[in-house]
Amino acid sequence: MASQTISSVLSSSPLDLGPYETLYRHFHSHPELSYQEVETAAMAASHLRSLDAGYEVHTSIGGHGLAGVLRNGNGKTVLLRADMDALPVKEDTGLDYASKVTMRDHDDIVKSVMHACGHDFHITCLLAAAERLASMKKHWTGTLIVLFQPNEERAGGAQAMVDDGLYDKIPIPDVVLGQHVMAMQAGKVGCRIGNILSAADSFKITLFGRGGHGSMPHRTVDPVVMAASVVLKLQTIASREVDPNQFVVVTVGGLQAGHTENIIADRAEIRLNVRTQDQDVRNRILTAIRRIVRGECEASGATREPLIEETTRFPLSVNDEAFTKSVLDSFEGFFGERLDSNVACSTASEDYSILSSSQGKPSCFWFFGGVDEKIWNDAKEKGRLMEDISVNHSPFFAPVIQPTLQTGVDTLCLAALTFVKSS
């Protein structure tokens, strides 16, 4: 299909999204944390079956993952992917369908839960695209896979599905396609050839001191002071050890030591996150982290070596040149000026590419906006985009339902139709 033909076919095959707006509100108000996407997965599987379109539905893959396979003659096999898990965030959007859910997290701590990253949109868009593409079977031939992945936020879902025999249950795709709603103007789309999402490495670092009475610091080795030195020194990695032309983020997201004022604790725990877009830079930073942590501990008189544990790892996501060019051609023919064909590589990270790289196949990923046009334009006019536009993972993150939902469905359908043969 040429892009013009794809655009005309899609435009002539609309789908009533009213029921999906209702479904989106349900997903938003009923979020589930990573590893616990039980009801979300069940509802997605039930919806696929209810379409009565011929989807083979495979469930409980790598935890609560599932995939629907729609076979429609000879042609390429295309996999569309959405993630399902929510975040331990207390929602503060004020929406009438805001989440009030609490759950026990992976560490058995009760947390408020919110779809603060837009995965509720991803699920809903993919279910709607599954229905729309099934209704358009006369326009394409090939095999369509719609995959709903658990545990993206903890970086384990894609690999878990692969390790659990995903590709023994479903065909190996010729290309894997995915998307993410972002703090961009609603109705707009961004994609690029090459790096599209950063690599990420997270660590839990435990520093060991010697505890004691708060009035007798000379009888202790204070892990709080030790941790403070480590945190400050880590900030020099980006500013003093990496070429300023290279991208790097080193973030200390947590520091915990002690429980009361008059006791010096015997240990401190640091939670660290690193983002990079180059493998050599990544290697250099990870080496520097270990050197700094060990060096500061030695200088502080630590009672034992620090414990540095990797908690999550996201790969660098790279859009295949040839396949992405084809997707961009289709997007341009449909979205016109609403498409940014060279959007900046995101500092965020994803594990979706494991679904393709594990099989030696290409992938393409893109972004679509969720910020109400008036809110965006007002903030831009005031020069307050950074202050007034809530980003992913914020308790205020609330993408406008339309045209966000319509855009997310259109992009998935356009990308899929790009690679399946016209009948």
C-alpha positions as CSV (number, residue, x, y, z in Angstrom):
1,M,0.0,0.0,0.0
2,A,1.2,3.5,-0.8
3,S,0.9,6.0,2.0
4,Q,-1.9,7.8,0.2
5,T,-3.8,4.6,-0.2
6,I,-3.3,3.7,3.4
7,S,-4.5,7.1,4.5
8,S,-7.6,6.9,2.3
9,V,-8.4,3.3,3.4
10,L,-8.1,4.3,7.1
11,S,-10.2,7.4,6.6
12,S,-12.9,5.4,5.0
13,S,-12.9,2.9,7.8
14,P,-13.8,4.8,11.0
15,L,-14.5,3.3,14.4
16,D,-16.9,4.6,17.0
17,L,-14.6,5.3,19.9
18,G,-17.3,6.1,22.4
19,P,-17.2,2.7,24.0
20,Y,-13.4,3.0,24.1
21,E,-13.6,6.3,25.9
22,T,-15.6,4.5,28.6
23,L,-13.2,1.7,28.6
24,Y,-10.3,4.1,29.0
25,R,-11.9,5.7,32.1
26,H,-12.3,2.2,33.6
27,F,-8.6,1.4,33.1
28,H,-7.6,4.7,34.5
29,S,-9.7,4.3,37.6
30,H,-8.6,0.7,38.1
31,P,-4.8,0.7,37.8
32,E,-2.6,-2.2,38.8
33,L,1.1,-2.3,39.7
34,S,3.8,-4.2,38.0
35,Y,3.6,-8.0,38.5
36,Q,-0.1,-7.6,39.5
37,E,-2.0,-6.7,36.3
38,V,-4.5,-9.5,36.9
39,E,-7.8,-7.7,36.1
40,T,-6.3,-5.5,33.4
41,A,-5.1,-8.5,31.5
42,A,-8.4,-10.4,32.0
43,M,-10.4,-7.5,30.7
44,A,-8.1,-7.1,27.6
45,A,-8.3,-10.8,26.9
46,S,-12.1,-10.8,27.3
47,H,-12.4,-7.8,25.0
48,L,-10.4,-9.4,22.3
49,R,-12.5,-12.5,22.4
50,S,-15.7,-10.4,22.4
51,L,-14.8,-8.9,19.1
52,D,-15.6,-12.3,17.5
53,A,-13.0,-11.4,14.8
54,G,-11.0,-14.6,14.9
55,Y,-8.2,-13.6,17.3
56,E,-6.4,-16.5,18.9
57,V,-5.9,-15.3,22.5
58,H,-2.9,-16.5,24.5
59,T,-2.8,-15.5,28.2
60,S,-0.5,-15.8,31.2
61,I,2.7,-15.3,29.3
62,G,5.6,-14.0,31.5
63,G,3.2,-13.3,34.3
64,H,0.0,-11.6,33.2
65,G,1.1,-10.9,29.6
66,L,-1.2,-11.8,26.7
67,A,-1.3,-11.8,22.9
68,G,-4.0,-12.0,20.3
69,V,-3.1,-13.4,16.8
70,L,-5.3,-12.6,13.8
71,R,-4.3,-14.6,10.7
72,N,-5.5,-13.1,7.4
73,G,-3.7,-15.0,4.6
74,N,-0.1,-14.7,3.4
75,G,2.0,-11.7,4.1
76,K,4.2,-10.1,6.8
77,T,3.6,-10.6,10.5
78,V,3.3,-7.4,12.4
79,L,3.3,-7.1,16.2
80,L,1.7,-4.1,17.9
81,R,2.6,-3.8,21.6
82,A,1.1,-2.0,24.6
83,D,2.2,-2.1,28.2
84,M,-0.3,-2.5,31.1
85,D,1.2,-1.7,34.5
86,A,0.7,1.5,36.6
87,L,2.8,3.3,39.1
88,P,3.0,3.8,42.9
89,V,1.8,7.4,42.7
90,K,-1.1,9.1,44.6
91,E,-3.3,10.7,41.9
92,D,-3.9,14.4,42.2
93,T,-5.6,15.2,38.9
94,G,-9.0,16.0,40.2
95,L,-10.6,13.9,37.4
96,D,-14.0,12.4,38.2
97,Y,-12.5,9.1,37.2
98,A,-9.3,9.5,39.2
99,S,-7.8,6.4,40.8
100,K,-8.4,5.8,44.5
101,V,-6.7,2.4,44.3
102,T,-4.1,1.2,46.8
103,M,-2.1,-2.0,46.5
104,R,0.8,-3.8,48.2
105,D,3.9,-3.3,46.0
106,H,6.7,-5.8,45.2
107,D,8.2,-5.0,48.7
108,D,4.8,-5.7,50.4
109,I,4.3,-2.0,51.2
110,V,0.8,-0.5,50.7
111,K,1.0,2.3,48.0
112,S,-1.5,4.5,46.2
113,V,-1.6,3.5,42.5
114,M,-2.1,5.6,39.4
115,H,-1.8,5.3,35.7
116,A,0.7,8.2,35.8
117,C,2.5,7.1,32.6
118,G,-0.4,6.7,30.2
119,H,-0.4,2.9,29.9
120,D,-4.2,3.0,30.2
121,F,-4.2,4.9,26.9
122,H,-1.8,2.3,25.4
123,I,-4.1,-0.6,26.3
124,T,-7.2,1.2,25.1
125,C,-5.7,2.3,21.8
126,L,-4.5,-1.2,21.0
127,L,-7.8,-2.8,21.8
128,A,-9.5,-0.2,19.5
129,A,-6.9,-0.8,16.8
130,A,-7.5,-4.5,17.1
131,E,-11.1,-4.0,16.3
132,R,-10.6,-1.5,13.6
133,L,-7.9,-3.6,11.8
134,A,-10.1,-6.7,12.0
135,S,-12.9,-4.8,10.4
136,M,-10.6,-3.9,7.5
137,K,-9.4,-7.4,6.7
138,K,-10.4,-7.0,3.0
139,H,-7.8,-4.3,2.7
140,W,-4.8,-6.3,3.9
141,T,-3.3,-9.8,4.1
142,G,-0.8,-11.1,6.6
143,T,-0.8,-11.8,10.3
144,L,-1.5,-9.2,13.0
145,I,-0.4,-9.7,16.6
146,V,-1.6,-7.4,19.4
147,L,0.5,-7.9,22.5
148,F,-0.3,-6.6,26.0
149,Q,2.9,-6.6,28.1
150,P,3.1,-6.6,31.9
151,N,5.7,-5.1,34.1
152,E,7.3,-2.5,31.9
153,E,7.9,0.0,34.7
154,R,10.2,-2.5,36.4
155,A,11.9,-3.4,33.1
156,G,11.1,-7.1,33.3
157,G,7.9,-7.7,31.3
158,A,9.2,-8.0,27.7
159,Q,12.1,-10.4,28.7
160,A,9.8,-12.4,30.9
161,M,7.4,-13.0,28.0
162,V,10.2,-14.1,25.7
163,D,11.7,-16.3,28.4
164,D,8.2,-17.9,29.0
165,G,8.0,-19.1,25.4
166,L,6.2,-16.2,23.8
167,Y,7.4,-17.2,20.3
168,D,6.5,-20.8,20.8
169,K,2.9,-19.7,21.2
170,I,2.7,-16.9,18.5
171,P,4.5,-16.3,15.2
172,I,7.8,-14.5,15.2
173,P,7.0,-11.0,13.8
174,D,8.8,-9.3,10.9
175,V,8.6,-6.0,12.8
176,V,7.6,-4.9,16.3
177,L,5.8,-1.6,16.6
178,G,5.0,0.4,19.7
179,Q,4.1,3.9,21.0
180,H,3.9,6.1,24.1
181,V,1.6,9.0,25.0
182,M,3.8,11.9,26.1
183,A,3.5,15.5,27.4
184,M,3.2,16.8,23.8
185,Q,0.3,18.7,22.3
186,A,-2.7,16.3,21.7
187,G,-3.1,15.3,18.1
188,K,0.6,15.5,17.3
189,V,3.0,12.6,16.6
190,G,6.7,12.3,16.9
191,C,9.1,9.7,15.5
192,R,12.7,9.5,14.2
193,I,15.2,7.1,12.6
194,G,17.9,5.9,15.0
195,N,17.9,6.3,18.8
196,I,14.4,7.0,20.1
197,L,14.6,6.1,23.8
198,S,17.5,6.1,26.2
199,A,19.1,3.2,28.0
200,A,18.5,3.1,31.8
201,D,20.3,1.4,34.6
202,S,19.1,1.5,38.2
203,F,20.8,0.4,41.4
204,K,20.3,-0.1,45.1
205,I,23.5,0.9,46.9
206,T,23.9,-0.1,50.6
207,L,26.6,1.7,52.6
208,F,27.7,0.2,55.9
209,G,28.7,2.3,58.9
210,R,28.7,1.7,62.7
211,G,25.6,2.8,64.5
212,G,25.4,4.4,68.0
213,H,24.1,7.2,70.2
214,G,23.5,10.6,68.5
215,S,25.5,12.3,71.2
216,M,28.5,10.1,70.6
217,P,29.3,10.5,66.8
218,H,33.0,9.8,67.6
219,R,32.1,6.3,68.5
220,T,30.4,5.6,65.2
221,V,30.9,5.6,61.5
222,D,28.0,7.7,60.3
223,P,26.4,6.3,57.1
224,V,24.4,9.5,56.6
225,V,27.5,11.6,56.2
226,M,29.0,8.9,54.0
227,A,25.9,8.8,51.8
228,A,25.8,12.6,51.5
229,S,29.4,12.5,50.2
230,V,28.5,9.8,47.7
231,V,25.5,11.7,46.4
232,L,27.4,14.9,45.9
233,K,30.3,13.2,44.2
234,L,28.0,11.3,41.9
235,Q,26.8,14.6,40.5
236,T,30.3,15.3,39.1
237,I,30.1,12.3,36.7
238,A,27.9,14.2,34.2
239,S,29.6,17.5,34.8
240,R,33.3,16.4,34.9
241,E,33.7,12.9,33.4
242,V,31.5,12.9,30.3
243,D,32.0,14.9,27.1
244,P,29.4,17.8,27.3
245,N,28.3,16.9,23.8
246,Q,27.1,13.5,25.1
247,F,23.8,12.9,26.8
248,V,23.8,11.5,30.4
249,V,21.5,11.8,33.4
250,V,22.6,10.6,36.9
251,T,19.7,10.8,39.4
252,V,19.6,9.8,43.1
253,G,15.9,9.0,43.5
254,G,16.1,7.8,47.1
255,L,18.2,8.0,50.2
256,Q,17.2,6.2,53.4
257,A,19.0,5.9,56.7
258,G,17.8,5.7,60.3
259,H,14.3,6.2,61.8
260,T,14.7,8.7,64.7
261,E,16.7,11.8,65.6
262,N,19.0,10.6,68.4
263,I,20.3,7.3,66.8
264,I,23.1,7.2,64.2
265,A,22.1,4.3,61.9
266,D,24.4,1.5,60.9
267,R,23.7,1.7,57.2
268,A,22.3,3.9,54.5
269,E,20.6,3.0,51.2
270,I,20.8,5.0,48.0
271,R,18.5,4.4,45.0
272,L,20.3,5.5,41.8
273,N,19.1,5.8,38.2
274,V,21.3,6.5,35.1
275,R,20.2,7.3,31.5
276,T,22.5,7.2,28.5
277,Q,22.3,7.1,24.7
278,D,25.7,5.6,23.9
279,Q,27.2,2.3,25.0
280,D,30.7,3.6,25.6
281,V,29.4,6.5,27.7
282,R,27.2,4.0,29.6
283,N,30.2,1.8,30.4
284,R,32.3,4.8,31.5
285,I,29.5,6.0,33.9
286,L,28.9,2.6,35.4
287,T,32.6,2.2,36.1
288,A,32.7,5.7,37.6
289,I,29.8,4.9,39.9
290,R,31.5,1.9,41.4
291,R,34.8,3.8,41.8
292,I,33.1,6.8,43.5
293,V,31.0,4.7,45.9
294,R,33.9,2.5,47.0
295,G,36.3,5.4,47.3
296,E,33.9,7.5,49.5
297,C,33.2,4.5,51.6
298,E,36.9,3.9,52.2
299,A,37.5,7.6,52.9
300,S,34.7,7.5,55.5
301,G,36.0,4.4,57.3
302,A,33.1,2.1,56.3
303,T,33.0,-1.1,58.2
304,R,32.7,-3.2,55.1
305,E,32.5,-2.9,51.3
306,P,29.4,-1.3,49.9
307,L,26.8,-3.5,48.3
308,I,25.9,-2.3,44.7
309,E,22.9,-4.2,43.3
310,E,21.4,-3.6,39.9
311,T,17.6,-3.4,40.2
312,T,16.5,-2.7,36.6
313,R,18.0,-2.3,33.2
314,F,16.4,-0.9,30.0
315,P,18.1,-1.3,26.7
316,L,18.8,1.6,24.3
317,S,15.9,1.7,21.9
318,V,16.9,2.2,18.2
319,N,14.4,2.6,15.4
320,D,15.4,0.6,12.3
321,E,16.2,2.9,9.4
322,A,14.3,1.2,6.6
323,F,11.2,0.2,8.6
324,T,11.0,3.6,10.3
325,K,11.2,5.4,7.0
326,S,8.2,3.5,5.8
327,V,6.3,4.3,9.0
328,L,7.2,8.0,8.6
329,D,6.0,8.0,5.0
330,S,2.6,6.6,6.1
331,F,2.4,9.1,9.1
332,E,3.3,12.0,6.9
333,G,0.6,11.1,4.4
334,F,-2.0,11.1,7.1
335,F,-1.0,13.6,9.7
336,G,0.9,16.1,7.6
337,E,2.2,19.0,9.7
338,R,1.1,17.3,12.9
339,L,4.0,14.9,12.5
340,D,7.5,15.7,13.8
341,S,9.7,13.3,11.7
342,N,12.8,14.1,13.7
343,V,11.6,14.3,17.2
344,A,14.3,14.4,19.9
345,C,15.4,11.1,21.4
346,S,13.6,10.8,24.7
347,T,15.4,10.7,28.0
348,A,12.9,8.1,29.1
349,S,13.4,4.3,28.6
350,E,11.4,1.3,27.5
351,D,11.9,-2.5,27.3
352,Y,9.6,-3.2,24.3
353,S,12.6,-3.6,21.9
354,I,13.5,-6.9,23.6
355,L,10.5,-8.3,21.8
356,S,12.3,-7.7,18.5
357,S,16.0,-7.8,19.4
358,S,15.6,-11.2,21.0
359,Q,14.6,-12.6,17.6
360,G,17.0,-10.4,15.5
361,K,14.1,-8.4,14.1
362,P,13.6,-4.6,13.6
363,S,11.4,-2.3,15.6
364,C,9.9,1.1,15.4
365,F,8.6,3.3,18.2
366,W,6.9,6.7,18.2
367,F,5.2,9.2,20.5
368,F,1.8,10.8,20.5
369,G,0.7,13.9,22.4
370,G,-1.9,14.1,25.2
371,V,-1.9,17.7,26.3
372,D,-5.1,19.7,25.5
373,E,-4.4,22.2,22.7
374,K,-5.6,25.2,24.7
375,I,-3.6,24.3,27.8
376,W,-0.5,23.8,25.6
377,N,-0.9,27.0,23.7
378,D,-1.6,29.1,26.9
379,A,1.5,27.7,28.6
380,K,3.6,28.2,25.5
381,E,2.4,31.8,25.2
382,K,3.3,32.5,28.8
383,G,6.7,30.8,28.4
384,R,5.7,28.2,31.1
385,L,5.7,24.9,29.3
386,M,8.2,23.5,31.8
387,E,6.1,24.7,34.8
388,D,2.5,24.2,33.6
389,I,2.6,21.0,31.6
390,S,2.6,17.9,33.8
391,V,4.8,15.1,32.5
392,N,4.6,11.4,32.7
393,H,5.0,10.0,36.3
394,S,3.5,13.2,37.7
395,P,0.5,12.9,40.1
396,F,-1.1,15.5,37.8
397,F,-0.5,13.7,34.5
398,A,-3.9,13.6,32.8
399,P,-3.9,13.4,29.0
400,V,-7.1,14.7,27.4
401,I,-9.2,11.8,26.1
402,Q,-9.7,13.3,22.7
403,P,-8.0,13.7,20.3
404,T,-5.4,11.6,22.2
405,L,-7.3,8.4,21.8
406,Q,-8.1,8.9,18.2
407,T,-4.5,9.7,17.4
408,G,-3.2,6.7,19.2
409,V,-5.6,4.4,17.3
410,D,-4.7,6.0,14.0
411,T,-1.0,5.6,14.5
412,L,-1.2,1.9,15.3
413,C,-3.4,1.2,12.3
414,L,-1.3,3.2,9.9
415,A,1.9,1.5,11.1
416,A,0.4,-1.9,10.8
417,L,-1.1,-1.3,7.4
418,T,2.3,-0.1,6.2
419,F,3.7,-3.6,6.4
420,V,0.8,-5.9,5.5
421,K,0.1,-6.5,1.8
422,S,-2.9,-5.1,0.2
423,S,-5.3,-7.7,-1.1
